[in-house]
Amino acid sequence: MLNGKRKKLMREARQILKQYLKMDLFKCPEPIDYLLDWMLIRVENIYAEGGVIIDLGGGISVVNPMLVDLGMKVYCVDLMDNYTLPSTRKLFKRESFDFLMEKGVRYINCDMLEYQFKEFCPNSVDVVCSHHAFEHLHHSPKTLLDRITGVLKEGGVFFLEVPNAVNLLKRCKVLFGVSNYGSYEPYFSMEKWFGHIREYCVEDLRYLANQGYFRNCTIFGRNHYGTLYSRLGYGILPKTIDHLLRLRPGLCGALYLKAVK
């Protein structure tokens, strides 16, 4: 339950995000209310008053300038416009990165698996987050997690958002002999693959959480990522299905891990 101060924060965040989402640099085909609700899940879990946050693979997320507006220092480790996945290439405009840097988002152009966190002292960061990026990693995130926990403060938060490899729709597709992977065509035609390498399930996140890095770990599911709202719109029926699926996170479109060092 959100207290009065937190509710005020979320209202302010919603208004700021709405302004950004109306800009030509960040316009998406999805309804703004749908995008706002999705982005506010992140805000609720990663905002730390006056804190330092590192977003791994954050791209041109409108959450980051909003966090700057609310007083946080925001660093984003990303391949930036070198990211060339066909389905998202049109979203990664150089002008968008330039705007976010002018707003105060500090970009570090680097593959996050190779990033050494040298800009940060040990135990100095309030939050490290990653939204739909870990599934693109070609190698184990173990060394990355060692580095993350090295810079996180005691009590700092690691917040991870990933697509669910075994959500309800994928389970149904596989029963009928349809692959749970994406289309083969872009994988076949690209010289270097930037798409999903390994998606996660609840057990994967539990394993990650139980490796001694964190305490007080929470796993939950939501359905903004996936096909629920894109197929059925953003009305009462999909919202009802969403809330029912949340009772079984393993059936949801996306999974979240919130962990405290």
C-alpha positions in Angstrom: 0.0 0.0 0.0 1.4 3.4 -1.0 1.5 6.1 1.7 0.5 9.7 1.1 4.0 10.9 0.1 4.4 7.9 -2.3 1.0 8.5 -3.9 1.9 12.2 -4.5 5.2 11.0 -6.1 3.4 8.6 -8.4 0.9 11.3 -9.5 3.8 13.6 -10.3 5.6 10.9 -12.1 2.5 10.1 -14.2 2.2 13.7 -15.3 5.9 14.0 -16.3 5.9 10.7 -18.2 2.7 11.7 -20.0 4.4 14.9 -21.3 7.4 12.9 -22.6 5.2 10.2 -24.2 3.4 12.9 -26.2 6.7 14.1 -27.8 7.5 13.0 -31.4 10.8 11.6 -30.2 9.0 9.0 -28.0 5.7 8.4 -29.6 4.6 4.8 -29.7 1.5 3.1 -31.3 0.3 1.9 -27.9 -2.2 4.0 -25.9 -0.6 6.4 -23.5 -2.5 5.1 -20.5 -1.2 1.6 -21.2 2.4 2.8 -21.5 2.0 5.0 -18.3 0.8 2.0 -16.2 3.7 -0.1 -17.5 6.3 2.6 -16.8 4.9 3.4 -13.4 5.6 -0.2 -12.3 9.2 0.6 -12.8 9.0 4.0 -11.0 7.3 2.4 -8.0 10.1 -0.1 -7.6 13.2 1.9 -8.5 12.7 5.5 -7.3 15.0 6.5 -4.5 14.8 10.1 -3.3 18.0 11.9 -4.3 19.6 8.6 -5.2 22.0 7.2 -7.8 20.6 4.7 -10.3 22.3 2.7 -13.1 20.0 1.4 -15.9 21.6 -1.5 -17.8 20.4 -1.5 -21.4 18.0 1.3 -20.8 18.0 2.7 -24.4 15.7 5.7 -24.7 13.4 4.9 -21.8 11.3 8.0 -20.8 11.5 6.8 -17.2 15.1 7.9 -17.0 14.6 11.7 -17.7 11.6 11.6 -15.4 13.8 10.2 -12.6 16.3 13.1 -13.3 13.3 15.5 -13.0 12.5 14.0 -9.6 16.1 14.5 -8.4 17.9 11.3 -9.1 21.3 10.9 -10.8 20.7 8.5 -13.7 23.4 6.6 -15.6 22.5 4.4 -18.5 24.8 1.7 -19.9 23.7 0.9 -23.4 25.0 0.2 -27.0 22.9 3.2 -28.0 22.5 3.6 -31.7 24.8 0.6 -32.4 21.8 -1.5 -31.4 20.4 -2.8 -34.7 17.6 -5.3 -34.0 15.1 -4.7 -36.9 12.0 -4.6 -34.7 13.4 -1.8 -32.5 15.9 0.1 -34.8 13.3 2.7 -35.7 12.9 3.5 -31.9 16.6 4.1 -31.3 16.9 7.6 -32.9 20.1 9.6 -32.3 18.0 12.6 -31.7 16.3 10.8 -28.8 19.6 10.0 -27.1 20.7 13.6 -27.6 17.6 14.9 -26.0 17.9 12.6 -23.0 21.5 13.5 -22.5 20.5 17.2 -22.5 17.9 16.4 -19.9 20.7 14.9 -17.7 20.7 11.2 -18.4 24.4 10.2 -18.4 25.0 7.5 -21.1 27.9 5.1 -21.0 28.2 3.5 -24.5 29.2 -0.1 -23.7 28.1 -3.7 -23.7 26.8 -4.2 -20.2 28.5 -7.6 -19.9 31.9 -5.8 -20.5 31.1 -2.8 -18.3 33.5 -2.5 -15.3 31.6 0.1 -13.2 34.8 2.1 -12.8 32.8 5.4 -12.5 31.4 4.2 -9.2 32.9 3.7 -5.8 32.1 0.4 -3.9 28.8 0.6 -2.0 27.8 4.0 -3.6 24.8 3.2 -5.8 21.1 3.1 -4.6 19.6 1.2 -7.5 20.7 -0.9 -10.4 17.9 -1.9 -12.8 17.5 -3.6 -16.2 14.4 -3.8 -18.2 14.1 -6.4 -21.0 17.9 -6.6 -21.6 19.1 -9.7 -19.7 17.4 -12.0 -22.2 19.7 -10.5 -24.9 22.9 -11.5 -23.0 25.1 -14.0 -24.9 26.9 -15.2 -21.7 26.1 -15.8 -18.1 25.4 -12.7 -16.0 27.3 -14.0 -13.0 30.3 -11.6 -13.4 27.9 -8.8 -14.1 26.0 -9.5 -10.9 29.3 -9.6 -9.0 30.0 -6.1 -10.2 26.5 -4.9 -9.5 26.6 -6.0 -5.9 30.0 -4.5 -5.6 28.7 -1.0 -6.3 25.3 -1.3 -4.6 24.9 0.2 -1.1 23.9 -2.1 1.7 20.1 -2.0 1.4 20.4 -1.0 -2.3 17.9 -2.4 -4.8 18.5 -4.6 -7.9 15.3 -4.5 -10.1 15.1 -6.8 -13.1 12.3 -7.1 -15.7 12.4 -9.9 -18.3 10.0 -11.6 -20.7 8.6 -14.9 -19.4 9.8 -17.8 -21.4 6.8 -19.9 -20.4 3.9 -17.5 -20.3 0.4 -18.8 -20.9 0.2 -18.0 -24.6 3.6 -19.7 -25.3 2.5 -22.8 -23.4 -0.6 -23.0 -25.6 1.4 -22.4 -28.8 3.8 -25.2 -28.0 0.9 -27.6 -27.4 -0.1 -27.0 -31.0 3.4 -27.4 -32.4 4.1 -23.7 -32.8 7.5 -22.5 -31.7 7.8 -20.3 -28.6 10.7 -18.5 -30.3 10.1 -15.4 -32.4 10.2 -15.4 -36.2 13.1 -17.2 -37.8 13.5 -14.7 -40.7 15.3 -11.9 -38.8 17.6 -14.4 -37.0 18.5 -15.9 -40.4 19.1 -12.6 -42.2 21.1 -10.7 -39.6 24.9 -10.8 -39.7 25.0 -10.2 -35.9 22.0 -11.3 -33.7 20.8 -8.8 -31.1 17.6 -10.6 -30.2 16.6 -12.8 -27.3 19.2 -15.5 -26.4 17.7 -16.9 -23.2 14.4 -15.8 -21.8 13.6 -16.4 -18.1 11.0 -18.3 -16.1 10.2 -18.0 -12.4 12.6 -20.8 -11.4 15.5 -19.0 -13.2 14.8 -15.9 -11.2 14.6 -17.9 -8.0 18.0 -19.5 -8.8 19.5 -16.1 -9.5 18.1 -14.7 -6.3 19.4 -17.6 -4.2 23.1 -17.3 -5.2 24.0 -15.2 -2.2 23.9 -11.8 -3.9 20.7 -10.5 -2.3 18.1 -10.8 0.5 14.4 -10.1 0.7 13.8 -11.1 -3.0 10.4 -10.7 -4.5 9.2 -12.2 -7.9 6.0 -11.0 -9.5 4.4 -11.0 -12.9 2.6 -8.4 -15.2 1.2 -8.5 -18.7 2.1 -5.2 -20.3 4.8 -6.9 -22.2 3.4 -9.6 -24.6 0.3 -10.0 -26.6 -2.5 -9.6 -24.0 -3.1 -5.8 -24.4 -1.8 -5.6 -28.0 -4.5 -8.1 -29.1 -7.4 -7.2 -26.8 -6.9 -3.5 -26.3 -6.7 -1.8 -22.9 -10.3 -2.3 -21.8 -11.9 -4.1 -18.9 -11.5 -7.7 -20.3 -7.7 -7.6 -20.7 -7.3 -5.8 -17.4 -9.3 -8.5 -15.7 -7.3 -11.3 -17.3 -4.1 -9.4 -16.3 -5.2 -9.3 -12.6 -6.1 -13.0 -12.7 -2.8 -14.0 -14.2 -0.9 -12.1 -11.5 -2.0 -14.8 -9.1 0.3 -17.1 -11.0 3.3 -15.1 -12.1 4.6 -18.0 -14.2 1.8 -17.4 -16.6 2.3 -13.7 -17.1 3.9 -12.0 -20.1 6.8 -10.6 -18.1 8.5 -11.3 -14.8 10.0 -9.0 -12.3 12.7 -9.6 -9.6 13.1 -7.0 -6.9 16.1 -7.8 -4.7 17.8 -6.0 -1.8 21.5 -6.2 -1.1 
